[in-house]
Amino acid sequence: MGHRTPLYETHVHAGAKMVDFGGWDMPLHYGSQIDEHHRVRQDAGMFDVSHMSVFELQGEQVRDFLRLLLANDIGKLRTPGKALYSCLLNKDGGVIDDLIVYYLNENWFRVVANAGTREKDLNWVHNTAQLFGGVQLVPRDDVAMIAVQGPNAKQKVYTALGAPLRAAAVLPPFHAATIGDYFVATTGYTGEEGFEIILPRGAAVSAWQALIAAGVAPIGLGARDTLRLEAGMNLYGLDMDESTTPLEAGLSWTVGFEPKDRKFIGRQTLDQQRTLGAPRQLVGLVLEEKGVLRSHQQVVCDGFGRGEITSGSFSPTLNRSIALARVPAGVPIGSQCQVDIRGKLVPARVVKYPFVRQGKSCLS
């Protein structure tokens, strides 16, 4: 038996297919992964993401600490509630994890990171904080997290959780506000509008049921993966890991190279790659024939060498197979490559991702 969120029994009673996900018993789907995918793209769906790691950093030195700890520059956060996406790097520039950090006040930041990397993250942050001094790490195991996504998500959240939630309507993207017991953020992992709501564990079941009553469908992790792939969002452990730098994972936009005198962990390697060029790059692929692209399939790029698919699946929105692939630097967008599918080389087109944004195809 794995770890269980406060919504575990609710998922089981709803008939969800439960699977192990990084040591957690989580719903893969509630009957049809394809239907759940379309429900999010066309209406509103919700995900139990209470397995994700939530912790806080507090103390008078916390801003300076985060400017050392993270590749992105926390100096950009000056407005309470504003969020920042960043990678947490090791000393060689490899990605320990990706996370979102929220500015609450000058001495208090909240972090949401992946579930499967929880112990590694907490150990790294704790040990670094010990060397830095003046920062307290506070795990928040007392909270749950529900993500509601889709074109009708926000309106249905207001209906389900009460008029006070309408205060979140004015939030720009990547901001959050504390409304009663809820911490409501305009972040997400599907390419759709919506909220990620952090709330007390004891309130998770009643909030979930209220959202169902308002017409929000429960969505499993299977559809969550195809939605995030269509949106071109990296998945830790596949599209990036400790052997990959942000520049090789298509995340150079998340690295705060300015100001030049900011010292952050892993900077030396990233500065070198920025100057000399990273040896690999992340691109999108669209399969030109029938078949399904999968992780670890080999990609043959004529004149450049071989690469590998990091994430691949059938896209329900585009009705074709798509993938993210790490290939040698220099492979141009719009070029052709070949993917080794069970020993057969199948043609694919190299494209810029995302593939889908707010329900619309981004492919030209």
Secondary structure, DSSP 4 states (H G I P E B T S, - for coil): --B--TTHHHHHHTT-EEEEETTEEEEEESS-HHHHHHHHHHS-EEEE-TTSEEEEEESTTHHHHHHHHBSS-GGG--STTBEEEEEEE-TTS-EEEEEEEEEEETTEEEEEE-STTHHHHHHHHHHHHHHH-S-EEEE-TTEEEEEEESTTHHHHHHHHH-GGGGGGGGPPTTBEEEETTEEEES--SSSS-EEEEEEEGGGHHHHHHHHHHTTPEE--HHHHHHHHHHTT---BTTTB-TT--TTTTT-GGG----STT---TTHHHHHHHHHH--SEEEEEEEESSSS---TT-EEEETTTEEEEEEEEEEETTTTEEEEEEEEETTPPTT-EEEEEETTEEEEEEEEPSPSEETTEE---
